[in-house]
Amino acid sequence: MKAHIEEYLNFLKAEKNCSKNTLRGYRVDIEQFANKQGITSLEQISKQAIRAHIASLVENGTAASTRNRKLTSIRSFCNYLFGEGYIASNPAISIQYAKIDKKLPKVMSVSQTLEFIDSADNLRDKAAMETLYGTGARVEELVNIKLTDIDFEQSLVRLFGKGGKERIVPISGAAIEVIKAYLETRESASEYLFESPVLKGRPISTRAMYNITIKYAQQSPHKFRHSVATHLLGNGMDIREIQELLGHENINTTTVYTQVAVEQMAKGFHRAHPRG
């Protein structure tokens, strides 16, 4: 069993170009399933074993979204085994995912966002938040930006998203200006825009970037991503353009921001209308 898991993870790494975090997630989910159900050989993988595993997760209070992720990992592993001829069918394919009530992402207002950015007490932190807000980048993309990825003349930046996928996005003028100011005062010659204060020559960690936004805004870096998407949509940017900016493969992932914008408009209407 262990050998097949390793083979599958190597396949994901080589053929799907999955990140280390993604591979770690698959490993944890699959090994948890095998260990909890006492599975030591492929013959023991069955629909009943998978259902028993999901049932145990429910009993332990595991969130529906987490259960669905674990089922996806198991289903993907089984599908690989089936494709390679190790098993006759995928026993997970007919097991239904748990229904999830979609929650709209919470966003900051424009004034709140700018207030948080302006509250930074040093240029590095201000540049980090301006770049988050000025590009809509994921925190993993932000920390890996190199100086050579930034086109200061055209106000563009190259980002490397999930699976190493590359995209070039515009960056706000405010972000460009504060980055320039930050670089003028920075002593390090690192190739990374934001260098780790601990590991010289390496990018700052995602945890350290979380700490920066929590310090000033009490919000995660992802909240800046949600906010800029909503603000751009509210100011008339096309939903397809926002999809390209954020690097969403599926437009349905992006359309959630239309619901956020409508909800905000409704609240503003009721606050401002004389008969609201």
Contacts in CASP RR format, 6 or more apart in sequence:
PFRMAT RR
TARGET T0000
AUTHOR 0000-0000-0000
METHOD contacts of the structure
MODEL  1
MKAHIEEYLNFLKAEKNCSKNTLRGYRVDIEQFANKQGITSLEQISKQAI
RAHIASLVENGTAASTRNRKLTSIRSFCNYLFGEGYIASNPAISIQYAKI
DKKLPKVMSVSQTLEFIDSADNLRDKAAMETLYGTGARVEELVNIKLTDI
DFEQSLVRLFGKGGKERIVPISGAAIEVIKAYLETRESASEYLFESPVLK
GRPISTRAMYNITIKYAQQSPHKFRHSVATHLLGNGMDIREIQELLGHEN
INTTTVYTQVAVEQMAKGFHRAHPRG
1 34 0 8 1.000
1 39 0 8 1.000
1 40 0 8 1.000
1 41 0 8 1.000
1 42 0 8 1.000
4 42 0 8 1.000
4 81 0 8 1.000
4 86 0 8 1.000
5 27 0 8 1.000
5 30 0 8 1.000
5 31 0 8 1.000
5 34 0 8 1.000
5 77 0 8 1.000
8 26 0 8 1.000
8 30 0 8 1.000
8 77 0 8 1.000
8 80 0 8 1.000
8 81 0 8 1.000
9 23 0 8 1.000
9 26 0 8 1.000
9 27 0 8 1.000
11 80 0 8 1.000
12 18 0 8 1.000
12 22 0 8 1.000
12 23 0 8 1.000
12 26 0 8 1.000
13 23 0 8 1.000
16 163 0 8 1.000
17 163 0 8 1.000
17 164 0 8 1.000
18 26 0 8 1.000
18 163 0 8 1.000
19 162 0 8 1.000
19 163 0 8 1.000
19 164 0 8 1.000
22 162 0 8 1.000
22 163 0 8 1.000
25 73 0 8 1.000
26 73 0 8 1.000
26 76 0 8 1.000
26 77 0 8 1.000
29 69 0 8 1.000
29 70 0 8 1.000
29 73 0 8 1.000
29 74 0 8 1.000
30 73 0 8 1.000
30 74 0 8 1.000
30 77 0 8 1.000
32 70 0 8 1.000
33 39 0 8 1.000
33 49 0 8 1.000
33 50 0 8 1.000
33 53 0 8 1.000
33 70 0 8 1.000
33 73 0 8 1.000
33 74 0 8 1.000
34 40 0 8 1.000
36 53 0 8 1.000
36 56 0 8 1.000
37 44 0 8 1.000
37 49 0 8 1.000
37 52 0 8 1.000
37 53 0 8 1.000
38 44 0 8 1.000
39 45 0 8 1.000
39 49 0 8 1.000
42 81 0 8 1.000
42 86 0 8 1.000
42 87 0 8 1.000
45 78 0 8 1.000
45 81 0 8 1.000
45 87 0 8 1.000
45 91 0 8 1.000
46 91 0 8 1.000
47 91 0 8 1.000
47 92 0 8 1.000
47 94 0 8 1.000
47 95 0 8 1.000
49 91 0 8 1.000
50 71 0 8 1.000
50 74 0 8 1.000
50 91 0 8 1.000
50 92 0 8 1.000
50 95 0 8 1.000
51 95 0 8 1.000
53 70 0 8 1.000
53 74 0 8 1.000
54 67 0 8 1.000
54 70 0 8 1.000
54 71 0 8 1.000
54 95 0 8 1.000
57 66 0 8 1.000
57 67 0 8 1.000
57 70 0 8 1.000
58 67 0 8 1.000
62 70 0 8 1.000
64 98 0 8 1.000
64 99 0 8 1.000
64 100 0 8 1.000
65 100 0 8 1.000
67 98 0 8 1.000
68 97 0 8 1.000
68 98 0 8 1.000
68 100 0 8 1.000
71 92 0 8 1.000
71 95 0 8 1.000
71 97 0 8 1.000
74 92 0 8 1.000
75 90 0 8 1.000
75 92 0 8 1.000
75 93 0 8 1.000
75 95 0 8 1.000
78 87 0 8 1.000
78 90 0 8 1.000
78 91 0 8 1.000
78 92 0 8 1.000
78 93 0 8 1.000
79 90 0 8 1.000
79 92 0 8 1.000
79 93 0 8 1.000
81 87 0 8 1.000
81 90 0 8 1.000
82 88 0 8 1.000
82 89 0 8 1.000
82 90 0 8 1.000
102 256 0 8 1.000
104 256 0 8 1.000
104 259 0 8 1.000
104 260 0 8 1.000
104 263 0 8 1.000
105 226 0 8 1.000
105 256 0 8 1.000
105 257 0 8 1.000
105 260 0 8 1.000
106 223 0 8 1.000
106 226 0 8 1.000
107 223 0 8 1.000
107 226 0 8 1.000
107 227 0 8 1.000
107 230 0 8 1.000
107 231 0 8 1.000
107 260 0 8 1.000
107 264 0 8 1.000
108 116 0 8 1.000
108 217 0 8 1.000
108 219 0 8 1.000
108 223 0 8 1.000
108 224 0 8 1.000
108 227 0 8 1.000
110 231 0 8 1.000
112 217 0 8 1.000
113 133 0 8 1.000
113 217 0 8 1.000
113 224 0 8 1.000
113 227 0 8 1.000
113 228 0 8 1.000
113 231 0 8 1.000
116 129 0 8 1.000
116 213 0 8 1.000
116 216 0 8 1.000
116 217 0 8 1.000
116 219 0 8 1.000
117 126 0 8 1.000
117 129 0 8 1.000
117 130 0 8 1.000
117 133 0 8 1.000
117 216 0 8 1.000
118 126 0 8 1.000
119 216 0 8 1.000
120 126 0 8 1.000
120 129 0 8 1.000
120 216 0 8 1.000
123 178 0 8 1.000
123 181 0 8 1.000
123 182 0 8 1.000
123 185 0 8 1.000
124 182 0 8 1.000
124 186 0 8 1.000
124 194 0 8 1.000
125 212 0 8 1.000
125 215 0 8 1.000
125 216 0 8 1.000
126 178 0 8 1.000
126 182 0 8 1.000
127 175 0 8 1.000
127 178 0 8 1.000
127 179 0 8 1.000
127 181 0 8 1.000
127 182 0 8 1.000
127 193 0 8 1.000
127 194 0 8 1.000
128 142 0 8 1.000
128 194 0 8 1.000
128 209 0 8 1.000
128 212 0 8 1.000
128 213 0 8 1.000
129 212 0 8 1.000
129 213 0 8 1.000
129 216 0 8 1.000
129 217 0 8 1.000
129 224 0 8 1.000
130 172 0 8 1.000
130 174 0 8 1.000
130 175 0 8 1.000
130 178 0 8 1.000
130 179 0 8 1.000
131 137 0 8 1.000
131 142 0 8 1.000
131 145 0 8 1.000
131 157 0 8 1.000
131 171 0 8 1.000
131 175 0 8 1.000
131 179 0 8 1.000
131 193 0 8 1.000
132 139 0 8 1.000
132 142 0 8 1.000
132 213 0 8 1.000
132 221 0 8 1.000
132 224 0 8 1.000
132 225 0 8 1.000
132 228 0 8 1.000
133 172 0 8 1.000
133 175 0 8 1.000
133 224 0 8 1.000
133 227 0 8 1.000
133 228 0 8 1.000
134 171 0 8 1.000
134 172 0 8 1.000
134 173 0 8 1.000
134 174 0 8 1.000
134 175 0 8 1.000
134 228 0 8 1.000
135 142 0 8 1.000
135 157 0 8 1.000
135 159 0 8 1.000
135 169 0 8 1.000
135 170 0 8 1.000
135 171 0 8 1.000
135 172 0 8 1.000
135 175 0 8 1.000
135 228 0 8 1.000
135 245 0 8 1.000
136 169 0 8 1.000
136 224 0 8 1.000
136 225 0 8 1.000
136 228 0 8 1.000
136 229 0 8 1.000
136 245 0 8 1.000
136 246 0 8 1.000
137 145 0 8 1.000
137 157 0 8 1.000
137 159 0 8 1.000
137 169 0 8 1.000
137 225 0 8 1.000
138 161 0 8 1.000
138 221 0 8 1.000
138 222 0 8 1.000
138 225 0 8 1.000
139 206 0 8 1.000
139 209 0 8 1.000
139 210 0 8 1.000
139 220 0 8 1.000
139 221 0 8 1.000
139 222 0 8 1.000
140 161 0 8 1.000
140 206 0 8 1.000
141 159 0 8 1.000
141 160 0 8 1.000
141 161 0 8 1.000
142 194 0 8 1.000
142 209 0 8 1.000
142 221 0 8 1.000
143 192 0 8 1.000
143 194 0 8 1.000
143 203 0 8 1.000
143 204 0 8 1.000
143 205 0 8 1.000
143 206 0 8 1.000
143 209 0 8 1.000
144 160 0 8 1.000
144 192 0 8 1.000
144 203 0 8 1.000
145 157 0 8 1.000
145 158 0 8 1.000
145 159 0 8 1.000
145 192 0 8 1.000
145 193 0 8 1.000
145 194 0 8 1.000
146 191 0 8 1.000
146 192 0 8 1.000
146 193 0 8 1.000
147 183 0 8 1.000
147 191 0 8 1.000
147 192 0 8 1.000
147 193 0 8 1.000
148 191 0 8 1.000
149 157 0 8 1.000
149 158 0 8 1.000
149 159 0 8 1.000
149 193 0 8 1.000
150 156 0 8 1.000
150 157 0 8 1.000
150 158 0 8 1.000
150 171 0 8 1.000
150 179 0 8 1.000
150 193 0 8 1.000
151 157 0 8 1.000
152 176 0 8 1.000
152 180 0 8 1.000
155 170 0 8 1.000
155 171 0 8 1.000
155 172 0 8 1.000
155 173 0 8 1.000
155 176 0 8 1.000
156 168 0 8 1.000
156 169 0 8 1.000
156 170 0 8 1.000
156 171 0 8 1.000
157 168 0 8 1.000
157 169 0 8 1.000
157 170 0 8 1.000
157 171 0 8 1.000
158 166 0 8 1.000
158 167 0 8 1.000
158 168 0 8 1.000
159 166 0 8 1.000
159 167 0 8 1.000
159 168 0 8 1.000
159 169 0 8 1.000
160 166 0 8 1.000
161 167 0 8 1.000
161 247 0 8 1.000
165 247 0 8 1.000
167 244 0 8 1.000
167 247 0 8 1.000
169 244 0 8 1.000
169 245 0 8 1.000
170 245 0 8 1.000
179 193 0 8 1.000
188 195 0 8 1.000
188 200 0 8 1.000
188 201 0 8 1.000
190 200 0 8 1.000
190 201 0 8 1.000
191 201 0 8 1.000
192 201 0 8 1.000
192 202 0 8 1.000
192 203 0 8 1.000
192 204 0 8 1.000
194 203 0 8 1.000
194 204 0 8 1.000
194 209 0 8 1.000
195 201 0 8 1.000
195 202 0 8 1.000
195 203 0 8 1.000
195 204 0 8 1.000
196 202 0 8 1.000
196 203 0 8 1.000
196 204 0 8 1.000
196 205 0 8 1.000
196 208 0 8 1.000
197 204 0 8 1.000
197 208 0 8 1.000
206 221 0 8 1.000
209 221 0 8 1.000
210 220 0 8 1.000
210 221 0 8 1.000
213 219 0 8 1.000
213 220 0 8 1.000
213 221 0 8 1.000
213 223 0 8 1.000
213 224 0 8 1.000
214 220 0 8 1.000
217 223 0 8 1.000
217 224 0 8 1.000
225 246 0 8 1.000
226 257 0 8 1.000
226 260 0 8 1.000
229 242 0 8 1.000
229 245 0 8 1.000
229 246 0 8 1.000
229 254 0 8 1.000
229 257 0 8 1.000
230 257 0 8 1.000
230 260 0 8 1.000
230 261 0 8 1.000
230 264 0 8 1.000
232 242 0 8 1.000
232 245 0 8 1.000
233 239 0 8 1.000
233 242 0 8 1.000
233 257 0 8 1.000
233 258 0 8 1.000
233 261 0 8 1.000
234 261 0 8 1.000
239 251 0 8 1.000
239 254 0 8 1.000
239 255 0 8 1.000
239 257 0 8 1.000
239 258 0 8 1.000
240 251 0 8 1.000
242 254 0 8 1.000
242 257 0 8 1.000
243 251 0 8 1.000
243 253 0 8 1.000
243 254 0 8 1.000
246 254 0 8 1.000
248 254 0 8 1.000
269 276 0 8 1.000
270 276 0 8 1.000
END
